[in-house]
Amino acid sequence: MRTRVQAALLMFVVLAVAAFAVPLLLFTASDRTQQWVLARSSDLDRLASLTDQAAATGDTSALTAEARRYTQLYGEGLVVTDTRRRPVVETGGVRAADPAVARLLDAALRNQTAHPSAALRPWSHGSRTFAEPAGSGTRVSGAVVLRASTGAAAHDIARRWAAVLAGTALVAVACTVLARAATGWVVSPLRRLDRAVGQLAAGLPPEQTRAGGPPELRQLATGFNRMARTVTAALEQQRRLVADTSHQMRNPMAALRLRVDALHPHLPPAADRTYTGVTTELDRLETLLDDLLALAAAEHRAGELTVTDGPDVRCEVAAVVAEQGARWEPVARRAGLRITSSAGPPSAVAACTDGELAQVAAVLLDNAIKYAGPGAGITLGHGVEGGYAVLTVTDDGPGLRPFELALATTRFWRSADNSRTKGTGLGLAIAEQLLAARGGRLELTSARPRGLRARALVPRHPGGAR
């Protein structure tokens, strides 16, 4: 936003400075050109007067001497002719026979004055030609043509333009500094507000935004601070409630399990079924509580990483796959399944911790073992796809229907076909949150010819392998 505001202000400054500087430059050039033309016109008037006197007296010595001194002094050539266009004096290489000069002489003998009309510029070079008749009234006694150099006048114009442009540059720099200060004054509170909003959205306590800038932004910052304190207090109460509830639930459940286990030897054989049902429900409650706490931790971690870059972490995907395959292989064998590993690039390095990727792999393997069914096969693999490192768990069990794939990561959702299988319906939701915390995602698709393929995609570490 600051860049856009500065760009708009600087564009206005450029237009304003240009609207002032361009007319001033043109006026400066026009004024110096006019001075140059007036000076040469005055010289022509004097020479024309001497030409008229020479025509009246027949003595051209004064005219000749004056013309030569003028050329020596200013380095500008001239030619003077009588009424029959016969040269009286020629200096500085100007000749009456030159076609361009001849045309000006003819015009001057017809009592017409010729002065340059175009304004000079710093890059003007060469010379301009003046012509003026000699005589009084309508009587013409001769003609004078002067070839005047533009060098000195163009140099003066260049010097004046440099002064104008330097002043314009100083004004532009001053306006730029003021524009940056003004935009910083306006935008800095908005940046602090944006950072605080991001922290609040992630469930973290936001920093108190210092009121600054225009009155409207100060009022907004004050209102946001009040709202942030209220929301933060509510979130903290919610977290405390979860923690307290967890603590309070664990103790009664532990005591209940001890009492039930102590009661078991005193129960008649007919009560074994009831005892087994009670312990099964206790196991389910403990698992549900653990999964809820794991999901809350994953969500909190995802919120932290949305507002911070997090540490520079990496893990070797191949190493995690090998470790998890070996850890879960006995579990799968007891359930009547088999786990195989497919080869992948050993250099795949994910931008996450070993523990996070291992937890995701454990969730996917646990799901596959529980729901694929005895006799099924599970393939654990890894690879690279674009900018992501991929961990894949594929089984050839019954899989999920197409409409169930979209619901599989919903909290507490379980397929109707697996309602009798032990589980809480939170495993895939936890894996999805862990991956989202690192900018990854979880993809569930149907395998061919049957089964389910779960793909965990994690951004690759830019540093590559260790």
C-alpha positions, -999 to +999 in steps of 0.1 A: +000+000+000+028+024+009+044+019-025+011+027-043+005+058-022+041+070-028+038+063-065+006+084-067+022+113-047+054+112-067+035+112-100+017+143-088+050+159-077+065+151-112+035+167-129+036+197-107+073+203-111+071+197-148+043+222-151+065+248-134+098+239-149+089+235-186+074+270-190+104+285-171+128+268-194+110+280-225+108+315-211+145+315-203+154+304-238+130+330-254+143+358-232+180+351-240+172+348-277+154+381-277+184+398-260+207+383-287+184+394-315+181+430-301+219+432-297+225+422-333+197+445-345+214+474-328+247+465-345+229+463-379+213+497-373+247+513-367+262+496-398+231+506-419+236+542-407+272+542-418+262+527-451+237+555-457+264+581-449+288+564-473+262+564-500+256+601-494+292+612-493+308+585-515+334+579-487+333+542-476+364+543-454+345+547-422+321+519-431+349+496-441+369+502-410+339+497-387+329+464-405+364+450-402+367+460-365+333+443-358+344+411-374+377+411-355+359+418-322+330+393-325+342+369-351+310+374-372+311+381-409+290+406-428+285+421-462+274+455-473+262+464-508+250+494-526+216+497-544+229+478-574+240+449-551+276+457-556+297+447-526+310+477-506+327+455-479+328+418-473+343+403-441+344+370-422+339+348-453+304+362-461+300+368-499+273+387-517+274+360-545+263+333-520+227+323-530+214+325-495+230+358-489+219+371-523+182+363-514+185+383-482+202+412-500+174+413-526+148+414-498+167+442-479+170+463-511+132+460-513+132+476-479+124+443-460+141+434-427+150+397-420+156+387-384+157+350-371+124+341-354+131+306-339+142+306-303+176+293-294+182+262-274+213+249-255+220+225-283+218+253-310+250+256-330+262+274-361+249+309-370+218+328-380+216+355-407+202+390-403+195+415-431+185+452-429+182+479-455+202+512-453+185+545-458+156+566-444+119+562-449+112+545-482+145+555-497+170+526-498+207+534-502+221+499-496+218+466-477+236+450-448+237+412-441+252+399-409+259+362-401+257+361-363+271+332-342+247+314-318+275+299-296+276+324-268+238+327-265+233+289-265+260+286-238+241+312-216+208+293-222+225+260-212+238+276-180+204+291-171+187+258-179+212+239-156+203+263-128+166+258-134+169+220-136+191+219-104+164+239-085+137+216-099+157+185-088+160+200-053+123+206-051+116+171-064+139+155-038+123+176-010+089+166-022+099+129-023+112+130+012+080+147+024+059+121+005+079+092+021+075+108+055+037+114+049+031+079+036+051+064+065+031+084+090-002+070+074+008+035+065+029+024+095-001+021+118-018+000+092+012-023+090+011-027+128-027-034+126-022-060+099+005-078+119-017-077+150-047-090+130-026-119+117-016-128+152-051-126+165-064-147+136-038-174+144-050-175+180-019-158+194-019-129+218-015-098+195+009-070+203-007-038+215-009-015+185+006+019+192-019+046+183-003+069+156-010+085+123-041+105+114-069+108+140-090+082+122-062+056+124-055+064+160-092+058+168-091+026+148-060+014+166-076+021+200-107+002+191-087-027+178-067-029+210-099-031+230-113-058+207-080-077+208-079-077+246-114-091+247-108-118+220-075-128+236-091-132+270-118-154+255-093-176+237-071-179+268-102-189+288-110-215+261-074-229+262-075-230+300-108-248+299-094-274+276-063-279+297-083-280+330-109-303+315-081-327+303-065-327+337-098-332+355-109-360+331-076-379+333-076-382+370-112-396+374-106-420+344-074-433+360-091-438+393-121-454+376-098-478+357-080-488+390-113-494+407-126-515+378-094-535+376-095-540+414-132-552+411-125-577+383-113-606+405-144-604+426-168-605+396-187-637+387-179-652+352-212-639+340-200-603+344-169-607+322-188-594+291-198-563+310-163-558+324-148-561+289-173-535+276-164-511+304-127-513+298-132-509+260-152-477+266-125-465+290-098-472+263-120-453+238-124-423+261-086-422+268-078-424+230-104-397+223-089-374+249-054-380+235-066-373+200-084-341+210-052-328+227-031-337+197-056-319+174-055-288+196-017-288+196-016-292+158-041-263+153-021-241+176+011-249+158-005-241+125-016-208+138+019-199+151+034-207+117+009-184+098+025-153+114+061-165+119+085-182+096+094-208+122+128-223+126+148-236+096+139-273+099+144-302+076+140-339+076+150-368+053+118-383+040+135-416+032+148-420+068+113-413+082+097-438+058+122-465+067+118-459+105+080-459+104+078-489+081+100-509+106+080-497+136+045-505+122+055-537+104+049-559+136+016-542+142+005-549+106+017-585+108-004-592+140-034-577+121-028-600+092-015-574+068+018-568+051+038-536+046+061-531+017+082-500+009+087-486-026+120-470-036+122-432-040+148-405-044+170-406-013+176-368-016+140-358-009+142-333+020+111-319+035+108-285+053+094-299+086+107-318+116+112-355+118+086-358+145+059-340+125+064-362+094+066-393+116+033-384+133+016-379+099+030-413+087+018-430+119-017-416+114-018-428+077-004-463+086-027-467+116-057-459+094-046-483+067-040-511+092-074-506+109-096-502+078-079-522+050-088-555+066-069-588+071-049-601+041-046-566+025-013-551+015+000-517+024+026-499+003+047-471+019+066-449-005+081-415-010+090-392-038+092-357-052+065-338-070+074-302-081+083-282-050+069-309-026+083-340-009+056-367-010+050-395+015+025-420+002+005-448+020-015-470-004-037-501+006-057-525-015-086-527+010-122-517+004-113-480+003-139-452+004-167-441-019-162-409-039-185-388-017-167-402+014-133-390+003-144-354+007-156-362+043-127-383+055-108-354+071-139-340+089-136-342+127-153-372+143-165-385+108-163-422+103-176-443+074-207-463+081-189-494+070-163-490+097-185-479+126-176-511+146-138-505+142-120-488+171-112-452+163-122-416+170-124-400+136-097-375+144-066-391+129-068-376+094-079-342+108-047-342+129-025-351+100-041-324+078-035-298+105+002-309+109+007-306+071-011-273+068+012-259+095+041-263+071+023-252+040+015-288+028-017-307+022-032-342+025-047-358-006-070-388-005-078-407-037-091-441-047-064-466-056-066-489-086-080-515-089-092-510-053-082-494-020-072-460-008-042-438-015-032-412+010-005-386-001+011-362+024+028-333+005+053-312+024+072-283+008+108-293-001+136-277+019+155-252-004+189-264+009+184-300-004+200-329+013+221-326+044 
